[in-house]
Amino acid sequence: MRCLSLLAFLLLLAGCSSTEQSHLPPPPVNLTYHPDLQALPVESMDDIFNLNSDMKAQLNQAFASRFGDLSATKRLIMFLLNNGDKSLRYQSGATLTAQQTYNQLNANCLSLSILAFSMAEHLGLEGEFQRVHIPEYWALDKGYNLLTGHINLKLRMPKVRRSDVINLYDNQGAMLVDFAPDISGDNFKTTTISKERVAAMFYNNKGAAALVNNKRNEAFSYFLAATQMDPSYSGGWGNLGILFRVIEDYQRAEQAYDYALLADANNNTAAGNLAILYQLTGRQQQAQEIETALANKRKTNPYYQVALGNEDIVKKQYSQALAHFRKARELDGRMHESYFGLARTYYLMGDIKAARKHLTMAHQRAQFKYDKERYRGKLAALNLVASNR
């Protein structure tokens, strides 16, 4: 998630496409292969969603008399949370299959939702994935700005069919399962998405992680799998374009960005990367037009201000970074990222007192245990630095 002028690339993670476009023309053929990239085997749909026999046996024993019963859903989720090492942590970077998530319970909302869906389905419930339309949100990782989306899961009792009668349950007969309640607590709009779209998101996340770690064949394999699983998933095409840009195949990169925007005209990430490509290929006016349009769209988004501040830090433009982080804080004083940005900038400027003050405020506003622990560790290190002065 980033504007054009931020760092070098913008990667789109799960949940960020807009609509499922079913009437797209076929993609350019040369986007599905590359002479310098090798397609490797990836997880199948079954690999992503299946539960093994031991997991099914545990569920059968725990819920022997409660199959298809929505009232057992809370017990199901607690069963999930209490499995394994009992140390569930939300981590945006860990994209795992249902079985891996069950064993490790250290995954992102996409993986946890996949696991909950598979467990509920085994117990006779019906699951429905939903994309949550949150504002664009960026995370910086090894020089890449990762645009992170969010999904949740609605569970309901199955439709009961008796001869010509179908009993339908309304929303009061459903339960929402959300592994990032601080996000969805703002009642953002949701859109139902298919199981195939969720699998494409899984591949897309895995490809983004591979690209960040410079595993180009692996990244190509996952992005390709995402576009094959759901050809209308704009995020997969956009990220495939980034990979082509990295290997300096500008023709394929532009084709991929164009097709991503054809699938979803609101894919700001693909538009931003297209502007970067225009800059690289001497089309400055076209790049500027896109950049201006995106800046106008994003100017009231506090996360965009944080992203701009992070870019300024990389450039060592600390005064500008402070201005962006303060603007983010002004737009939304609840988010911890702006305070952490201020703390980081003040630290780099040598103002330990101000850094500690804002890091403390970031810790106070963090929702997830993972973030709180991270800030607590940084505060301890900061206090050690201060005591040695």
C-alpha positions as CSV (number, residue, x, y, z in Angstrom):
1,M,0.0,0.0,0.0
2,R,1.8,3.0,-1.1
3,C,1.6,6.0,-3.3
4,L,3.8,6.2,-6.4
5,S,6.6,8.3,-5.0
6,L,7.1,6.1,-2.0
7,L,9.7,3.4,-2.1
8,A,10.5,1.4,-5.1
9,F,7.5,-1.1,-5.2
10,L,4.0,-1.6,-3.9
11,L,2.8,-5.1,-3.2
12,L,-0.8,-6.0,-2.7
13,L,-1.7,-8.5,0.0
14,A,-4.9,-10.4,0.8
15,G,-8.3,-8.7,0.8
16,C,-7.5,-5.7,-1.3
17,S,-9.2,-6.3,-4.6
18,S,-12.5,-4.5,-5.2
19,T,-15.0,-6.7,-7.1
20,E,-15.0,-10.1,-8.7
21,Q,-15.1,-9.2,-12.4
22,S,-16.5,-12.1,-14.4
23,H,-16.5,-10.7,-18.0
24,L,-12.9,-10.0,-18.5
25,P,-11.2,-10.6,-21.9
26,P,-8.4,-13.3,-21.7
27,P,-5.1,-12.0,-20.4
28,P,-2.1,-11.5,-22.7
29,V,-0.6,-14.9,-23.3
30,N,2.9,-13.8,-22.5
31,L,1.9,-13.0,-18.9
32,T,1.6,-16.7,-18.1
33,Y,5.2,-17.6,-18.8
34,H,8.7,-16.0,-18.9
35,P,11.9,-17.4,-20.3
36,D,13.9,-16.4,-17.3
37,L,11.4,-17.7,-14.6
38,Q,10.5,-21.2,-13.7
39,A,7.0,-22.2,-12.5
40,L,7.4,-24.4,-9.4
41,P,4.8,-26.6,-7.7
42,V,2.6,-24.8,-5.2
43,E,-0.1,-25.9,-2.7
44,S,-3.4,-27.1,-4.2
45,M,-6.8,-25.9,-3.2
46,D,-7.1,-29.1,-1.1
47,D,-3.7,-28.5,0.5
48,I,-4.9,-25.0,1.6
49,F,-8.3,-26.0,3.1
50,N,-8.1,-29.7,4.1
51,L,-7.9,-31.0,7.6
52,N,-5.9,-34.1,8.3
53,S,-7.4,-37.2,9.9
54,D,-6.0,-36.3,13.4
55,M,-7.6,-32.9,13.3
56,K,-11.0,-34.4,12.2
57,A,-10.8,-37.0,14.9
58,Q,-10.2,-34.3,17.5
59,L,-13.2,-32.3,16.2
60,N,-15.4,-35.4,16.1
61,Q,-14.6,-36.1,19.7
62,A,-15.0,-32.6,21.0
63,F,-18.2,-31.9,19.1
64,A,-19.7,-35.4,18.9
65,S,-23.3,-34.2,19.5
66,R,-23.2,-30.7,18.1
67,F,-22.7,-31.1,14.4
68,G,-24.5,-28.4,12.4
69,D,-25.4,-26.6,15.6
70,L,-24.6,-22.8,15.4
71,S,-24.5,-22.6,19.2
72,A,-21.4,-24.7,19.1
73,T,-19.5,-22.1,17.1
74,K,-18.1,-20.3,20.2
75,R,-16.8,-23.6,21.5
76,L,-15.3,-24.3,18.1
77,I,-13.4,-21.0,18.1
78,M,-12.2,-21.5,21.7
79,F,-11.1,-25.0,20.6
80,L,-9.1,-23.4,17.9
81,L,-7.6,-20.8,20.2
82,N,-6.7,-23.3,22.9
83,N,-5.1,-25.8,20.6
84,G,-1.3,-26.2,20.3
85,D,0.9,-23.9,22.2
86,K,-2.0,-21.7,23.3
87,S,-0.2,-18.6,22.2
88,L,-2.2,-17.3,19.3
89,R,-0.8,-14.1,17.9
90,Y,-2.0,-12.1,14.9
91,Q,0.9,-11.7,12.5
92,S,0.4,-10.1,9.2
93,G,3.3,-11.9,7.5
94,A,2.4,-15.6,8.2
95,T,0.2,-17.1,5.5
96,L,-0.4,-20.8,6.2
97,T,-2.6,-23.7,5.2
98,A,-5.4,-24.8,7.5
99,Q,-3.3,-27.7,8.8
100,Q,-0.2,-25.5,9.4
101,T,-2.3,-22.9,11.1
102,Y,-3.9,-25.5,13.4
103,N,-0.4,-26.8,14.3
104,Q,1.2,-23.4,14.8
105,L,-1.6,-20.9,15.6
106,N,0.7,-18.1,14.6
107,A,-0.8,-16.7,11.4
108,N,-2.6,-13.8,9.8
109,C,-6.4,-13.3,9.6
110,L,-6.5,-14.9,6.2
111,S,-5.0,-18.2,7.5
112,L,-7.0,-18.2,10.6
113,S,-10.2,-17.6,8.7
114,I,-9.3,-20.5,6.3
115,L,-8.8,-22.8,9.3
116,A,-12.1,-21.6,11.0
117,F,-13.9,-22.2,7.7
118,S,-12.6,-25.7,7.3
119,M,-13.3,-26.7,10.9
120,A,-16.8,-25.3,10.7
121,E,-17.5,-27.0,7.4
122,H,-16.4,-30.3,8.9
123,L,-18.9,-29.7,11.7
124,G,-21.8,-29.2,9.3
125,L,-21.9,-25.4,9.3
126,E,-21.9,-23.2,6.2
127,G,-19.2,-20.6,5.9
128,E,-19.0,-17.4,3.9
129,F,-15.9,-15.3,3.4
130,Q,-16.2,-11.6,3.5
131,R,-13.8,-8.9,2.4
132,V,-13.7,-6.0,4.8
133,H,-13.4,-2.6,3.0
134,I,-10.8,-1.0,5.3
135,P,-8.7,2.0,4.2
136,E,-5.5,1.4,2.4
137,Y,-3.0,0.3,5.0
138,W,0.8,-0.1,4.4
139,A,3.6,-2.1,6.1
140,L,7.2,-1.7,5.1
141,D,9.3,-4.8,4.7
142,K,12.8,-5.0,3.1
143,G,12.2,-2.0,0.8
144,Y,8.7,-3.1,-0.3
145,N,5.5,-1.4,0.8
146,L,2.9,-4.1,1.5
147,L,-0.7,-3.1,1.1
148,T,-2.6,-5.2,3.6
149,G,-6.3,-6.0,3.4
150,H,-8.6,-7.8,5.7
151,I,-11.2,-10.6,5.5
152,N,-13.5,-12.2,8.1
153,L,-15.9,-15.2,8.1
154,K,-19.6,-15.5,8.6
155,L,-20.8,-18.9,9.8
156,R,-24.4,-20.1,9.7
157,M,-26.5,-23.2,10.1
158,P,-27.1,-25.1,6.8
159,K,-30.3,-24.6,4.8
160,V,-32.8,-27.3,5.7
161,R,-34.5,-28.9,2.8
162,R,-37.7,-30.8,3.2
163,S,-39.5,-31.8,-0.1
164,D,-40.4,-28.5,-1.7
165,V,-39.6,-26.3,1.3
166,I,-36.3,-24.6,2.0
167,N,-35.9,-23.0,5.5
168,L,-33.6,-20.0,5.4
169,Y,-31.9,-18.5,8.4
170,D,-31.5,-14.7,8.6
171,N,-28.5,-12.8,9.9
172,Q,-29.6,-13.5,13.5
173,G,-28.9,-17.1,12.8
174,A,-25.3,-16.4,11.8
175,M,-22.1,-15.7,13.6
176,L,-19.3,-13.4,12.5
177,V,-15.7,-14.7,13.2
178,D,-13.1,-12.0,13.0
179,F,-9.5,-12.3,14.0
180,A,-8.9,-8.6,13.9
181,P,-11.8,-7.1,15.9
182,D,-10.1,-3.7,16.2
183,I,-10.4,-3.4,12.4
184,S,-13.9,-4.6,11.9
185,G,-15.1,-2.9,15.0
186,D,-15.5,0.3,12.9
187,N,-18.3,-1.3,10.9
188,F,-16.7,-1.2,7.5
189,K,-18.6,-2.3,4.5
190,T,-18.2,-6.0,3.6
191,T,-18.4,-7.9,0.3
192,T,-18.9,-11.7,0.0
193,I,-16.0,-13.4,-1.8
194,S,-15.6,-16.9,-3.1
195,K,-13.5,-19.7,-1.8
196,E,-11.5,-19.4,-5.1
197,R,-10.8,-15.8,-4.4
198,V,-9.5,-16.7,-0.9
199,A,-7.2,-19.3,-2.4
200,A,-6.0,-16.7,-4.9
201,M,-5.3,-14.4,-1.9
202,F,-3.4,-17.2,-0.2
203,Y,-1.2,-17.6,-3.3
204,N,-0.8,-13.8,-3.7
205,N,0.5,-13.5,-0.1
206,K,2.9,-16.3,-0.5
207,G,4.2,-14.8,-3.7
208,A,4.6,-11.4,-2.1
209,A,6.7,-13.0,0.8
210,A,8.8,-14.8,-1.8
211,L,9.5,-11.6,-3.8
212,V,10.4,-9.7,-0.7
213,N,13.0,-12.4,0.0
214,N,14.2,-12.3,-3.6
215,K,12.9,-15.8,-4.4
216,R,11.8,-14.9,-7.9
217,N,10.9,-18.3,-9.2
218,E,8.8,-19.0,-6.1
219,A,7.2,-15.6,-6.4
220,F,6.3,-16.2,-10.1
221,S,4.8,-19.6,-9.2
222,Y,2.5,-18.2,-6.6
223,F,1.4,-15.1,-8.5
224,L,0.7,-17.3,-11.5
225,A,-1.3,-19.7,-9.3
226,A,-3.3,-16.7,-8.0
227,T,-4.2,-15.6,-11.5
228,Q,-5.1,-19.1,-12.6
229,M,-7.2,-19.8,-9.5
230,D,-9.2,-16.6,-10.0
231,P,-8.4,-14.8,-13.3
232,S,-10.4,-11.8,-12.2
233,Y,-8.3,-11.2,-9.0
234,S,-6.7,-7.9,-9.8
235,G,-4.1,-8.2,-7.0
236,G,-2.5,-11.2,-8.5
237,W,-2.0,-9.5,-11.9
238,G,-0.7,-6.4,-10.2
239,N,1.9,-8.3,-8.2
240,L,2.9,-10.3,-11.2
241,G,3.6,-6.9,-12.9
242,I,5.9,-6.0,-10.0
243,L,7.9,-9.2,-10.5
244,F,8.3,-8.4,-14.2
245,R,9.4,-4.9,-13.2
246,V,12.0,-6.2,-10.8
247,I,13.6,-8.3,-13.6
248,E,13.3,-5.3,-15.9
249,D,10.8,-6.8,-18.3
250,Y,9.0,-3.5,-18.7
251,Q,6.7,-4.7,-21.5
252,R,5.2,-7.5,-19.5
253,A,5.1,-5.4,-16.4
254,E,3.0,-2.8,-18.2
255,Q,0.7,-5.4,-19.6
256,A,0.2,-6.9,-16.2
257,Y,-0.6,-3.5,-14.6
258,D,-3.0,-2.7,-17.4
259,Y,-4.8,-6.0,-17.0
260,A,-5.0,-5.6,-13.2
261,L,-6.7,-2.2,-13.8
262,L,-9.0,-3.8,-16.3
263,A,-10.1,-6.3,-13.6
264,D,-10.4,-3.6,-11.0
265,A,-10.2,0.1,-12.0
266,N,-10.0,0.9,-8.2
267,N,-6.7,-1.0,-7.7
268,N,-4.7,2.0,-6.6
269,T,-1.7,-0.2,-6.0
270,A,-1.5,-1.3,-9.7
271,A,-2.1,2.3,-10.8
272,G,0.7,3.5,-8.5
273,N,3.1,0.9,-9.9
274,L,2.1,1.8,-13.5
275,A,3.1,5.4,-12.7
276,I,6.5,4.3,-11.5
277,L,6.9,2.4,-14.7
278,Y,5.9,5.5,-16.7
279,Q,8.6,7.4,-14.9
280,L,11.2,4.7,-15.7
281,T,10.3,4.7,-19.3
282,G,10.3,8.5,-19.8
283,R,6.5,9.2,-19.7
284,Q,6.6,11.8,-17.0
285,Q,3.3,13.5,-17.8
286,Q,1.3,10.3,-17.7
287,A,3.0,9.3,-14.4
288,Q,2.3,12.7,-12.9
289,E,-1.4,12.5,-13.8
290,I,-1.8,9.2,-12.0
291,E,0.2,10.4,-9.0
292,T,-1.9,13.5,-8.6
293,A,-5.1,11.5,-8.8
294,L,-3.9,9.0,-6.2
295,A,-2.7,11.7,-3.9
296,N,-6.1,13.3,-4.0
297,K,-7.8,10.0,-3.2
298,R,-5.5,9.3,-0.3
299,K,-4.9,12.7,1.4
300,T,-7.4,11.9,4.2
301,N,-6.1,8.4,4.8
302,P,-3.9,8.5,7.9
303,Y,-2.1,5.3,6.8
304,Y,-1.0,7.1,3.6
305,Q,0.5,9.8,5.7
306,V,2.4,7.2,7.7
307,A,3.6,5.6,4.5
308,L,4.9,9.0,3.3
309,G,6.6,9.5,6.6
310,N,8.3,6.1,6.3
311,E,9.6,7.0,2.9
312,D,11.0,10.3,4.2
313,I,12.8,8.4,7.0
314,V,14.5,6.3,4.3
315,K,15.5,9.5,2.5
316,K,16.7,11.0,5.9
317,Q,14.3,13.8,5.5
318,Y,13.3,13.9,9.1
319,S,11.4,17.2,9.3
320,Q,9.1,16.1,6.5
321,A,8.7,12.7,8.1
322,L,7.6,14.4,11.4
323,A,5.1,16.5,9.4
324,H,3.5,13.4,7.8
325,F,3.3,11.4,11.1
326,R,1.7,14.4,12.8
327,K,-0.8,14.7,10.0
328,A,-1.6,11.0,10.5
329,R,-2.1,11.5,14.2
330,E,-4.4,14.5,13.5
331,L,-6.5,12.4,11.1
332,D,-6.8,9.4,13.6
333,G,-5.4,9.7,17.1
334,R,-6.2,6.1,17.9
335,M,-3.7,4.4,15.6
336,H,-0.4,3.4,17.0
337,E,1.6,3.6,13.8
338,S,1.8,7.4,13.7
339,Y,3.2,7.5,17.3
340,F,5.7,4.8,16.4
341,G,6.7,6.8,13.3
342,L,7.3,9.9,15.5
343,A,9.3,7.9,18.0
344,R,11.4,6.4,15.3
345,T,12.1,9.8,13.7
346,Y,13.0,11.5,17.0
347,Y,15.3,8.6,17.8
348,L,17.1,9.0,14.5
349,M,17.4,12.8,15.2
350,G,19.0,12.0,18.6
351,D,16.0,13.1,20.8
352,I,15.8,10.1,23.1
353,K,13.3,11.7,25.4
354,A,10.8,12.5,22.7
355,A,11.3,9.1,21.2
356,R,10.5,7.4,24.5
357,K,7.4,9.5,25.0
358,H,5.9,8.6,21.6
359,L,6.9,5.0,21.8
360,T,5.0,4.8,25.1
361,M,2.0,6.2,23.4
362,A,2.3,3.7,20.5
363,H,2.4,0.9,23.1
364,Q,-0.7,2.3,24.8
365,R,-2.7,2.3,21.5
366,A,-1.6,-1.0,20.1
367,Q,-4.3,-3.6,20.0
368,F,-2.5,-6.8,19.3
369,K,-0.3,-8.6,21.7
370,Y,2.3,-8.9,19.0
371,D,2.6,-5.1,18.6
372,K,2.5,-4.5,22.3
373,E,5.4,-6.9,22.9
374,R,7.3,-5.3,20.1
375,Y,6.9,-1.8,21.5
376,R,7.7,-3.1,25.0
377,G,11.0,-4.5,23.8
378,K,11.9,-1.3,22.0
379,L,11.1,0.7,25.1
380,A,13.4,-1.5,27.2
381,A,16.2,-1.0,24.7
382,L,15.5,2.8,24.6
383,N,15.7,3.0,28.4
384,L,19.0,1.1,28.3
385,V,20.4,3.6,25.8
386,A,19.2,6.5,28.0
387,S,20.7,5.1,31.2
388,N,24.1,4.7,29.5
389,R,24.3,8.3,28.5
